Amino acid sequence: IGDISLGNDTTICIGQTLTLSVDAGTGNSIKWQDGATTSTYVVTTTGYYTVTVYNDCGTVTDDITVTYKACEGKPDFPNAFTPNGDGNNDTFKPHVTGTMYDYDLRIYNRWGEQIFISKDSKTGWDGRYKGTLVDVGTYVWMLSYKKILGGPSNVVKGEVTVIR
């Protein structure tokens, strides 16, 4: 059996998942701390995770401590999307790390007309205005949110290009 490694102890934001994986090699068996026997293990809570790879000739073990913490909300926006119905990049929304409060995303066309609003970070813009796909081009977005409940508002702005 060769060496295995789950990596260094790590800290991630509440709400994120971490997938641990191990390559056991041919003819070897895997056992995680809870008895699972898959080559991957999805972590969703703080804990000490152990994997053992074994066969008739020996055993190799590795472990990792995963800590979850509350992270300040931070949005990461794409600069383009393709609302063409193919299932890839069909909606425009930020990838959010941490928790955001009082989320308010607005999209404007080149004349400054508001064409989309969302109060939910999971709901993205599908490239439509009044039920019709907008023209290819650049649109302005503005996001207002709070990093902590009752805290000050943060406003970020940018542009997104609709591509087909």
N, C-alpha and C positions, 0 to 999 in steps of 0.2 A: 504494500500500500504506500502510495506517495504522500507527501505532505499536503495538508489542506489548510485553508485560511479563510476565515470569515471577515477578515479585515480588522482595522483598529476600532476600539470602542468609539461610539459616536453619539451625538446629540442631534435630534431633528425636531421640527415643529409639530405641535399637536395637530392632528388631522392628516398628516402625511403618513405614507407607508414606506417601509423599507423591505426590500426583498433580499433575503440572504440566499446564497446558492453555494453548492459544493459539487465538485466533479469527483465522484466516487471511483470512477474507473470501472473497467469491466470485471464482473464477478464479485464485486464488493457490495455490502449492504450499508444503508444509512439509517441512523436513528437520532432524532432530535430529542430535546429534553422532555417533551410531552408525549413521546412515543411515535410521532409522525415519521414516515419513512420516505418522503419525497425528496428530490434533489434541491428543491427550493422551499423556502419558508417565509411567509409574509408576517412581518412584525407590525403590530399596531399599538402596542403599549410598552411602557418602560419595563425593562427586565434584563435578566441574565440569560442568554441563549447559548445552548451547547449542542454541538453536533458530533456524532461519533460515526466514523466509517470503519467497518470491520469485515473480516473474513476468517477462515479457519486458521490463518497464519498470524493474525495480529489485529491490533486496534489503534486507530489514530483519532485524537479528539481535539477540537478547537472550541473556543468560546468567544463571546462578544457581549459587552454591556451596551444596551441601547437606552438612552434617556430621552424622554419627550419633554419639551418645554413650551410654554406659551411664547409665541413669537409676535413681534409687532407686524401688523399687516403691511404687505409690500406688493404692489402690482407690477407685473412685467407684461408689457404689451407687444404683440407682433406689429410689424409695420405694413403688412399687407395680408389680404385673405382672398379666397376664391369662392364666392357664393354661387356655385354652379350645380349643387345637388349631388356631387359625387361622393359625399361622405367625408371628404378631407378638407380641412380649413374652410368649412362652409359658414362658420360664424366667427364674428369678431368679439373677443372678450379677453380680459387679462388673465394670465396665470397668477393666482394669488397665493402668496406664502403667508401663513399666519392668519389671524382673524381681522376682518375689517368691520367697522360699525358705520351706520348711516351711509352706506354705499350708494352713490348716485352717478351713473354713467350716462353721458349725453353725447349724441353724434349730430354734427351739423354739416350741411352741404356748403358749396362754395359761396352761396349767397347769404350764409349765416342763419339759414332756416333750420330749426331743430327737427331732425327726422327720426330720432330714436331716443328713448330714455329707458333705463333699467335701474331698479332698486335692488337687484339680486345679482351677485357676482357670478352665479352659475348660469344666468340667462344672457346670451350673447346676441348681437345684432346679426340678422340673417341676410343683410344687404338689401332689404326691402324698405320702401317707403309707401305707405298707403296701399300695401299689398302687391306692389310692382317692384321688380328688381331695379335698383338704381343704375345709372350709367357708370361705366368704367371711369375711374378717376380717383382723385384724392379728396378725402373727407377729414374734417377736424373732430377730434374727440376731447372731452373734458371729464375727468373723474374727480369727484369730491368724496372723501371718506375720513373716518377717524380711526387712528391706530388703537386708541383705548376708549372704552365707553365713557362718554361725558367729556372726553378730551377735545383739543382743538381740531378743527377741520384741516385736512390736507387737500390741496388741489394740484393735480397734474394734468398737463395738456399734451397733445401730440397729434400726429396725422396718421391716417391709415389709407392705403391704396387698395381699391377694389380692382381685382384682376379677373379676367375670364379666359 
